[in-house]
């Protein structure tokens, strides 16, 4: 799975050159996130970084990496996000020249430090989907808030991640 995500990130780099020629431009962002893991009951925070490009005014692609910043202890034991890698297709609805609504769909691979008794809940490959909004301060900077739901394979659970990112267009 990680190989697929790395291949998608490589594709992002290649499509960035095409998007730049169209003046749609690649972008990068850094932000904070909180994840509510439904089956384990853990709430984990992290930092994330994203790279992407807007291929048309209404569609783009992006890759994401996230790393945990806290532990959470539940009745089952102590949890921490080790890392999360993801690739998404992103749809944009420009509301004005400064404000976009967005939706994204993709796949992710999540690794948690978890107690052995918890098994592999809310870990591994997941189908992700979410919505968000983006406000552009100027032609280079924006702030973005979004909510993403992860549905893990083999009935391993679900997680909901909210994030707030500072976006910079290149």
SVG drawing of the C-alpha trace seen along z (x, -y; Angstrom):
<svg xmlns="http://www.w3.org/2000/svg" viewBox="-20 -39 28 48">
<polyline fill="none" stroke="black" stroke-width="0.4" points="0.0,0.0 2.8,-2.4 4.3,-1.7 1.0,-2.8 0.9,-6.0 4.6,-6.8 3.8,-6.2 0.8,-8.6 3.1,-11.2 5.5,-10.8 2.6,-11.4 1.8,-14.6 5.3,-15.9 5.0,-15.2 1.5,-16.8 2.7,-19.8 4.7,-20.9 1.6,-20.6 -0.6,-22.5 2.0,-25.3 2.0,-25.8 -1.8,-26.3 -1.3,-28.7 -3.4,-26.5 -0.3,-25.7 0.9,-23.1 0.6,-23.8 1.8,-22.5 0.4,-22.8 1.1,-22.1 -1.4,-21.7 -2.7,-20.1 -5.3,-17.4 -7.4,-15.5 -8.6,-11.9 -11.5,-10.2 -11.1,-6.5 -14.5,-5.0 -13.9,-1.3 -10.9,-2.0 -12.3,-5.2 -9.0,-6.9 -8.5,-10.6 -5.2,-11.2 -3.6,-14.5 -1.0,-15.0 0.7,-17.2 0.3,-16.8 1.9,-17.9 0.2,-17.8 1.4,-18.4 -0.9,-18.6 -1.9,-20.3 -5.1,-21.7 -5.3,-20.2 -8.4,-22.2 -10.5,-24.8 -12.6,-22.0 -10.3,-19.0 -6.9,-18.2 -4.9,-15.5 -2.9,-15.6 -0.8,-13.4 -0.6,-13.6 1.7,-12.4 0.7,-12.7 2.6,-11.9 1.2,-11.7 1.9,-14.2 0.2,-12.7 -0.8,-9.4 -4.3,-8.6 -5.1,-5.9 -8.4,-4.1 -9.7,-1.0 -7.9,1.2 -4.5,-0.6 -2.4,-3.3 -2.5,-4.5 -0.4,-6.8 -0.5,-7.6 2.8,-6.5 2.2,-7.7 -0.5,-8.0 0.1,-8.2 -2.7,-9.0 -3.5,-10.0 -6.7,-11.8 -8.6,-13.1 -9.9,-16.6 -13.0,-18.3 -13.4,-22.1 -16.4,-24.3 -15.2,-27.9 -17.8,-30.0 -15.9,-33.3 -12.4,-34.4 -11.4,-34.0 -13.5,-31.0 -13.7,-27.3 -15.7,-24.4 -14.0,-21.0 -14.5,-17.3 -11.9,-14.6 -11.8,-10.8 -8.9,-8.5 -7.0,-5.8 -4.8,-5.9 -2.5,-3.6 -2.4,-4.2 -0.1,-2.8 -0.9,-3.1 1.1,-2.1 -1.5,-0.1 -1.7,2.5 -1.4,6.1 -4.9,6.9 -6.4,4.3 -5.5,6.1 -5.2,4.0 -8.3,1.8 -8.3,-1.4 -5.0,-0.5 -4.0,0.5 -5.6,-0.4 -8.8,-2.6 -11.1,-4.2 -11.3,-7.9 -13.8,-10.6 -14.3,-14.1 -15.4,-17.7 -13.9,-21.1 -13.6,-24.8 -10.7,-27.0 -10.3,-30.7 -7.6,-32.5 -5.9,-35.4 -4.1,-36.3 -2.8,-34.6 -0.3,-32.5 -1.7,-31.8 -5.0,-30.2 -6.3,-28.5 -8.2,-25.2 -10.4,-23.3 -11.7,-19.8 -13.2,-16.6 -12.2,-13.2 -13.8,-9.8 -11.7,-6.7 -13.4,-3.3 -10.8,-0.6 -10.7,2.7 -11.9,6.0 -14.2,4.4 -11.3,2.8 -13.3,-0.3 -13.7,-3.9 -12.0,-7.1 -13.0,-10.8 -10.2,-13.3 -10.6,-17.1 -7.7,-19.3 -6.7,-22.9 -4.0,-23.8 -2.0,-26.7 -1.8,-26.4 0.9,-27.9 0.6,-27.9 4.0,-27.6"/>
</svg>
